[in-house]
Amino acid sequence: MVLTGLMIVQESCELVAEAGYMIACEFSGKSLATDSLAVLLALPELSAISRYQAVVTDGNKASVSVLEKYPYRRY
């Protein structure tokens, strides 16, 4: 099971979306996070988003790998 979503907020004059996803342990390593994030980010309704961000738990290399495939940078 995978749960993927966005929280969209307005910061100054831009729309910012924070992505989040959770994957049940038995489904990890099957590209489900990558695939679900790709579908979500491709929605035409999100074309007005100026910036995407996400918070990753320290040491979660799998999530960092997923996010680096999309418009996310490390800070």
MODELLER restraints for C-alpha pairs under 7 A, 6 or more apart:
rsr = mdl.restraints
at = mdl.atoms
rsr.add(forms.Gaussian(group=physical.xy_distance, feature=features.Distance(at['CA:1:A'], at['CA:23:A']), mean=5.93, stdev=0.5))
rsr.add(forms.Gaussian(group=physical.xy_distance, feature=features.Distance(at['CA:1:A'], at['CA:24:A']), mean=5.54, stdev=0.5))
rsr.add(forms.Gaussian(group=physical.xy_distance, feature=features.Distance(at['CA:1:A'], at['CA:27:A']), mean=6.57, stdev=0.5))
rsr.add(forms.Gaussian(group=physical.xy_distance, feature=features.Distance(at['CA:2:A'], at['CA:22:A']), mean=5.73, stdev=0.5))
rsr.add(forms.Gaussian(group=physical.xy_distance, feature=features.Distance(at['CA:2:A'], at['CA:23:A']), mean=4.59, stdev=0.5))
rsr.add(forms.Gaussian(group=physical.xy_distance, feature=features.Distance(at['CA:2:A'], at['CA:24:A']), mean=6.63, stdev=0.5))
rsr.add(forms.Gaussian(group=physical.xy_distance, feature=features.Distance(at['CA:2:A'], at['CA:32:A']), mean=6.99, stdev=0.5))
rsr.add(forms.Gaussian(group=physical.xy_distance, feature=features.Distance(at['CA:3:A'], at['CA:21:A']), mean=5.34, stdev=0.5))
rsr.add(forms.Gaussian(group=physical.xy_distance, feature=features.Distance(at['CA:3:A'], at['CA:22:A']), mean=5.23, stdev=0.5))
rsr.add(forms.Gaussian(group=physical.xy_distance, feature=features.Distance(at['CA:3:A'], at['CA:23:A']), mean=6.60, stdev=0.5))
rsr.add(forms.Gaussian(group=physical.xy_distance, feature=features.Distance(at['CA:4:A'], at['CA:20:A']), mean=5.79, stdev=0.5))
rsr.add(forms.Gaussian(group=physical.xy_distance, feature=features.Distance(at['CA:4:A'], at['CA:21:A']), mean=4.20, stdev=0.5))
rsr.add(forms.Gaussian(group=physical.xy_distance, feature=features.Distance(at['CA:4:A'], at['CA:22:A']), mean=6.65, stdev=0.5))
rsr.add(forms.Gaussian(group=physical.xy_distance, feature=features.Distance(at['CA:4:A'], at['CA:36:A']), mean=6.58, stdev=0.5))
rsr.add(forms.Gaussian(group=physical.xy_distance, feature=features.Distance(at['CA:4:A'], at['CA:37:A']), mean=6.85, stdev=0.5))
rsr.add(forms.Gaussian(group=physical.xy_distance, feature=features.Distance(at['CA:5:A'], at['CA:19:A']), mean=5.84, stdev=0.5))
rsr.add(forms.Gaussian(group=physical.xy_distance, feature=features.Distance(at['CA:5:A'], at['CA:20:A']), mean=5.49, stdev=0.5))
rsr.add(forms.Gaussian(group=physical.xy_distance, feature=features.Distance(at['CA:5:A'], at['CA:21:A']), mean=6.35, stdev=0.5))
rsr.add(forms.Gaussian(group=physical.xy_distance, feature=features.Distance(at['CA:6:A'], at['CA:17:A']), mean=5.97, stdev=0.5))
rsr.add(forms.Gaussian(group=physical.xy_distance, feature=features.Distance(at['CA:6:A'], at['CA:18:A']), mean=5.42, stdev=0.5))
rsr.add(forms.Gaussian(group=physical.xy_distance, feature=features.Distance(at['CA:6:A'], at['CA:19:A']), mean=4.51, stdev=0.5))
rsr.add(forms.Gaussian(group=physical.xy_distance, feature=features.Distance(at['CA:6:A'], at['CA:20:A']), mean=6.26, stdev=0.5))
rsr.add(forms.Gaussian(group=physical.xy_distance, feature=features.Distance(at['CA:7:A'], at['CA:17:A']), mean=5.49, stdev=0.5))
rsr.add(forms.Gaussian(group=physical.xy_distance, feature=features.Distance(at['CA:7:A'], at['CA:18:A']), mean=5.21, stdev=0.5))
rsr.add(forms.Gaussian(group=physical.xy_distance, feature=features.Distance(at['CA:7:A'], at['CA:19:A']), mean=6.62, stdev=0.5))
rsr.add(forms.Gaussian(group=physical.xy_distance, feature=features.Distance(at['CA:8:A'], at['CA:15:A']), mean=6.72, stdev=0.5))
rsr.add(forms.Gaussian(group=physical.xy_distance, feature=features.Distance(at['CA:8:A'], at['CA:16:A']), mean=5.63, stdev=0.5))
rsr.add(forms.Gaussian(group=physical.xy_distance, feature=features.Distance(at['CA:8:A'], at['CA:17:A']), mean=4.31, stdev=0.5))
rsr.add(forms.Gaussian(group=physical.xy_distance, feature=features.Distance(at['CA:8:A'], at['CA:18:A']), mean=6.44, stdev=0.5))
rsr.add(forms.Gaussian(group=physical.xy_distance, feature=features.Distance(at['CA:9:A'], at['CA:15:A']), mean=5.83, stdev=0.5))
rsr.add(forms.Gaussian(group=physical.xy_distance, feature=features.Distance(at['CA:9:A'], at['CA:16:A']), mean=5.38, stdev=0.5))
rsr.add(forms.Gaussian(group=physical.xy_distance, feature=features.Distance(at['CA:9:A'], at['CA:17:A']), mean=6.40, stdev=0.5))
rsr.add(forms.Gaussian(group=physical.xy_distance, feature=features.Distance(at['CA:10:A'], at['CA:16:A']), mean=6.07, stdev=0.5))
rsr.add(forms.Gaussian(group=physical.xy_distance, feature=features.Distance(at['CA:14:A'], at['CA:50:A']), mean=5.76, stdev=0.5))
rsr.add(forms.Gaussian(group=physical.xy_distance, feature=features.Distance(at['CA:15:A'], at['CA:48:A']), mean=6.98, stdev=0.5))
rsr.add(forms.Gaussian(group=physical.xy_distance, feature=features.Distance(at['CA:15:A'], at['CA:49:A']), mean=4.99, stdev=0.5))
rsr.add(forms.Gaussian(group=physical.xy_distance, feature=features.Distance(at['CA:15:A'], at['CA:50:A']), mean=5.39, stdev=0.5))
rsr.add(forms.Gaussian(group=physical.xy_distance, feature=features.Distance(at['CA:15:A'], at['CA:51:A']), mean=6.75, stdev=0.5))
rsr.add(forms.Gaussian(group=physical.xy_distance, feature=features.Distance(at['CA:16:A'], at['CA:49:A']), mean=5.90, stdev=0.5))
rsr.add(forms.Gaussian(group=physical.xy_distance, feature=features.Distance(at['CA:16:A'], at['CA:50:A']), mean=5.94, stdev=0.5))
rsr.add(forms.Gaussian(group=physical.xy_distance, feature=features.Distance(at['CA:16:A'], at['CA:51:A']), mean=4.86, stdev=0.5))
rsr.add(forms.Gaussian(group=physical.xy_distance, feature=features.Distance(at['CA:16:A'], at['CA:52:A']), mean=5.75, stdev=0.5))
rsr.add(forms.Gaussian(group=physical.xy_distance, feature=features.Distance(at['CA:17:A'], at['CA:49:A']), mean=6.71, stdev=0.5))
rsr.add(forms.Gaussian(group=physical.xy_distance, feature=features.Distance(at['CA:17:A'], at['CA:51:A']), mean=6.37, stdev=0.5))
rsr.add(forms.Gaussian(group=physical.xy_distance, feature=features.Distance(at['CA:17:A'], at['CA:52:A']), mean=4.80, stdev=0.5))
rsr.add(forms.Gaussian(group=physical.xy_distance, feature=features.Distance(at['CA:17:A'], at['CA:53:A']), mean=6.21, stdev=0.5))
rsr.add(forms.Gaussian(group=physical.xy_distance, feature=features.Distance(at['CA:18:A'], at['CA:52:A']), mean=5.74, stdev=0.5))
rsr.add(forms.Gaussian(group=physical.xy_distance, feature=features.Distance(at['CA:18:A'], at['CA:53:A']), mean=4.68, stdev=0.5))
rsr.add(forms.Gaussian(group=physical.xy_distance, feature=features.Distance(at['CA:18:A'], at['CA:54:A']), mean=5.18, stdev=0.5))
rsr.add(forms.Gaussian(group=physical.xy_distance, feature=features.Distance(at['CA:19:A'], at['CA:53:A']), mean=6.33, stdev=0.5))
rsr.add(forms.Gaussian(group=physical.xy_distance, feature=features.Distance(at['CA:19:A'], at['CA:54:A']), mean=5.28, stdev=0.5))
rsr.add(forms.Gaussian(group=physical.xy_distance, feature=features.Distance(at['CA:20:A'], at['CA:54:A']), mean=6.59, stdev=0.5))
rsr.add(forms.Gaussian(group=physical.xy_distance, feature=features.Distance(at['CA:21:A'], at['CA:33:A']), mean=6.98, stdev=0.5))
rsr.add(forms.Gaussian(group=physical.xy_distance, feature=features.Distance(at['CA:33:A'], at['CA:66:A']), mean=7.00, stdev=0.5))
rsr.add(forms.Gaussian(group=physical.xy_distance, feature=features.Distance(at['CA:34:A'], at['CA:66:A']), mean=5.55, stdev=0.5))
rsr.add(forms.Gaussian(group=physical.xy_distance, feature=features.Distance(at['CA:52:A'], at['CA:71:A']), mean=6.75, stdev=0.5))
rsr.add(forms.Gaussian(group=physical.xy_distance, feature=features.Distance(at['CA:52:A'], at['CA:72:A']), mean=6.48, stdev=0.5))
rsr.add(forms.Gaussian(group=physical.xy_distance, feature=features.Distance(at['CA:53:A'], at['CA:72:A']), mean=6.30, stdev=0.5))
rsr.add(forms.Gaussian(group=physical.xy_distance, feature=features.Distance(at['CA:56:A'], at['CA:63:A']), mean=6.77, stdev=0.5))
